[in-house]
Amino acid sequence: MSDVKNKSIIINVKDLSFKSDQLVIDLIRFLSEALPQITLNRQGKKIEVEMPIKLSKRALRLRIKKFLYKKGLHEDFRPISYKSSDIEGYTIKEKKVIQLSYY
């Protein structure tokens, strides 16, 4: 058997958990069903994802967007990629809405 290499990606769900903590639990369940080759661990407002190197970050982003669409949250939230020196991942941020009032 070949040795499977894994990479770690962090999903920051701080804004999503402000709306409802149940949404975070549903996201974990949805990702584990959609991508069975990944392992998910929740640590407070972050979800740590262990995934094979061959699986792209874009596939994970696509599943997050699909979850938001199915829950009807695609107009309120969006996944934003971030990368620092030691951590890479996504943060689910609330979309900024500009409300203009006309006279």
Secondary structure, DSSP 4 states (H G I P E B T S, - for coil): -PPPPEEEEEEE-HHHHHH-HHHHHHHHHHHHHH-TT-EEEEETTEEEEEEETTS-HHHHHHHHHHHHHHTT-TTTEEEEEEE-SS-EEEEEEEPP-------
